[in-house]
Amino acid sequence: MIPSQPDPALVALSDPTTSAAQLQQIASDRPDLGELILAHPNCYPGLAEWIRSTAPAAPPAADAGPPLAPSGGLAQGPPGGPPPKQPRKPKPAREPEQPKQPKQPKQPKQPKQPGEFSWKRFGLVFALVTLLAVALVGGGTYLGWYLNDQDLARHPAQPGPSVVTVEALDYEAGVEASMPDVRGLSEDSARQVLIDAGIPGDLVTSTTVPWAGDEGMVVEQAPAFGTTNPESVQLSVSVKATVPDPAGLTATEFVRQLQALGAEVELTNRYDPAATVGHVIEVTPPTGEVLPGQVTVVTAEPGVSVYVSSQRSVEGACSSGAVNLNGTPYSNSLKCSGRMDQPTNYTWIASRVADRLTGTLGVPDESDPAVSAVVDVIADGSIVATYNAQYGASVAIDAKISGALRVTIRVRDVVTPTGSGSVSVGFGDLRFTGGAEPMTRLGGE
């Protein structure tokens, strides 16, 4: 004899962990194993009903007792069911004549048992399947030919696999299958849960999406939980994502991008004089690294400011109070005079804690429209910014003064209608701005 490999279908039926989807495929490919499929613990009601509806009626058992299997043992049916048909006499083998098997004494008929499932019954079926597998290994080519011939004789008009698949996977009439929530499960586990819920496996498809954290997990599903008898199911399965680049994005835009990738974001603020307020200045882990489930984002905050009008000048004296510049009132402002014959300086101590001098520059609205002046911002003797003050126009002041001990405002190149005298220049809400802790030295809150 030529030894052959064990029948995969019989091996699968001997395994109690074989899934419902595998049982369905075996039922489609091997109708002769219907009784063994019915005895398997994972055979679901719809599959059992289909097997029973397509199986031909079995003839009465022969009085002479159960037939002999080709390997010499008794060919017994599943426990609790009627004995199998008497196999017809095999055709002459094309291989060299095999030695005849000795006849076994007749065995008494097995009494019928109630149709309920029990572990004892499953144990008997498991033992029978194991014996059949051993017989197949020893029987070789002859036994395979014999079983195939028997299968053709017993099922001459069995429908093809395509028809079986459609019929077996339809929703059962009158039964509603509700869509479970499979997010957070592996793809294999999610598919099994869907089948167990009564949703046919051929309706389920999957796609991959970049996602934070572990790979291979279902992160999105369609339709939503609770949908009844869905026409199709789409699973989104995670693959590794990388930390995106926050350049040019506000903190809000960047956080939304991270959350769309499934990451949880811890947001903190920090003052940075070189950064644009509200934008990202740091992200951990950095851009390009594998995106974990948790990301820390640091955004630029505006810092703390104090009005220059609240600080005592050490050179020159400006009046403080409200001022209107180009039609806009400013409550915490300064008016500083400039002379035509020489520059005029006004100086304050910044204590090296302020990073910026900000405010609005213009000629007060009550002044003569013909006047103008030039204003320099000087940090420790160096000009850091220059502005033109004109009537009916306002200019934004934003001068960098980081590390400066003394900050000076110089008014020069004054123009008046008469060619003499002085001009008042207005500084609306002029402020020193810096980090929260250092600015406490200037009275910042």
Rosetta blueprint (number, residue, H / E / L):
1 M L
2 I L
3 P L
4 S L
5 Q L
6 P L
7 D L
8 P H
9 A H
10 L H
11 V H
12 A H
13 L H
14 S L
15 D L
16 P L
17 T L
18 T L
19 S L
20 A H
21 A H
22 Q H
23 L H
24 Q H
25 Q H
26 I H
27 A H
28 S H
29 D H
30 R L
31 P H
32 D H
33 L H
34 G H
35 E H
36 L H
37 I H
38 L H
39 A H
40 H L
41 P L
42 N L
43 C L
44 Y L
45 P H
46 G H
47 L H
48 A H
49 E H
50 W H
51 I H
52 R H
53 S H
54 T H
55 A L
56 P L
57 A L
58 A L
59 P L
60 P L
61 A L
62 A L
63 D L
64 A L
65 G L
66 P L
67 P L
68 L E
69 A L
70 P L
71 S L
72 G L
73 G L
74 L E
75 A L
76 Q L
77 G L
78 P L
79 P L
80 G L
81 G L
82 P L
83 P L
84 P L
85 K L
86 Q L
87 P L
88 R L
89 K L
90 P L
91 K L
92 P L
93 A L
94 R L
95 E L
96 P L
97 E L
98 Q L
99 P L
100 K L
101 Q L
102 P L
103 K L
104 Q L
105 P L
106 K L
107 Q L
108 P L
109 K L
110 Q L
111 P L
112 K L
113 Q L
114 P L
115 G L
116 E L
117 F L
118 S L
119 W H
120 K H
121 R H
122 F H
123 G H
124 L H
125 V H
126 F H
127 A H
128 L H
129 V H
130 T H
131 L H
132 L H
133 A H
134 V H
135 A H
136 L H
137 V H
138 G H
139 G H
140 G H
141 T H
142 Y H
143 L H
144 G H
145 W H
146 Y H
147 L H
148 N H
149 D H
150 Q H
151 D H
152 L H
153 A H
154 R H
155 H L
156 P L
157 A L
158 Q L
159 P L
160 G L
161 P H
162 S H
163 V H
164 V H
165 T H
166 V H
167 E H
168 A H
169 L H
170 D L
171 Y L
172 E L
173 A L
174 G L
175 V L
176 E L
177 A L
178 S E
179 M L
180 P L
181 D L
182 V L
183 R L
184 G L
185 L L
186 S E
187 E H
188 D H
189 S H
190 A H
191 R H
192 Q H
193 V H
194 L H
195 I H
196 D H
197 A L
198 G L
199 I L
200 P L
201 G H
202 D H
203 L H
204 V E
205 T E
206 S E
207 T E
208 T E
209 V E
210 P E
211 W E
212 A L
213 G L
214 D L
215 E L
216 G L
217 M E
218 V E
219 V E
220 E E
221 Q E
222 A E
223 P L
224 A L
225 F L
226 G L
227 T L
228 T E
229 N L
230 P L
231 E L
232 S L
233 V E
234 Q E
235 L E
236 S E
237 V E
238 S E
239 V E
240 K E
241 A L
242 T E
243 V L
244 P L
245 D L
246 P L
247 A L
248 G L
249 L L
250 T E
251 A H
252 T H
253 E H
254 F H
255 V H
256 R H
257 Q H
258 L H
259 Q H
260 A H
261 L L
262 G L
263 A L
264 E E
265 V E
266 E E
267 L E
268 T E
269 N E
270 R E
271 Y E
272 D L
273 P L
274 A L
275 A L
276 T L
277 V L
278 G L
279 H E
280 V E
281 I E
282 E E
283 V E
284 T E
285 P L
286 P L
287 T L
288 G L
289 E L
290 V E
291 L L
292 P L
293 G L
294 Q E
295 V E
296 T E
297 V E
298 V E
299 T E
300 A E
301 E E
302 P L
303 G L
304 V E
305 S E
306 V E
307 Y E
308 V H
309 S H
310 S H
311 Q L
312 R L
313 S E
314 V E
315 E E
316 G L
317 A L
318 C L
319 S E
320 S E
321 G E
322 A E
323 V E
324 N E
325 L E
326 N L
327 G L
328 T E
329 P E
330 Y E
331 S E
332 N E
333 S E
334 L E
335 K E
336 C E
337 S E
338 G E
339 R E
340 M L
341 D L
342 Q L
343 P L
344 T E
345 N E
346 Y E
347 T E
348 W E
349 I E
350 A L
351 S L
352 R L
353 V L
354 A L
355 D L
356 R E
357 L E
358 T E
359 G E
360 T E
361 L E
362 G E
363 V E
364 P L
365 D L
366 E L
367 S L
368 D L
369 P L
370 A L
371 V L
372 S E
373 A E
374 V E
375 V E
376 D E
377 V E
378 I E
379 A E
380 D L
381 G L
382 S E
383 I E
384 V E
385 A E
386 T E
387 Y E
388 N E
389 A E
390 Q E
391 Y E
392 G L
393 A L
394 S E
395 V E
396 A E
397 I E
398 D E
399 A E
400 K E
401 I L
402 S L
403 G L
404 A L
405 L L
406 R E
407 V E
408 T E
409 I E
410 R E
411 V E
412 R E
413 D E
414 V E
415 V E
416 T L
417 P L
418 T L
419 G L
420 S L
421 G L
422 S E
423 V E
424 S E
425 V E
426 G E
427 F E
428 G E
429 D E
430 L E
431 R E
432 F E
433 T E
434 G E
435 G L
436 A L
437 E L
438 P H
439 M H
440 T H
441 R H
442 L H
443 G L
444 G L
445 E L
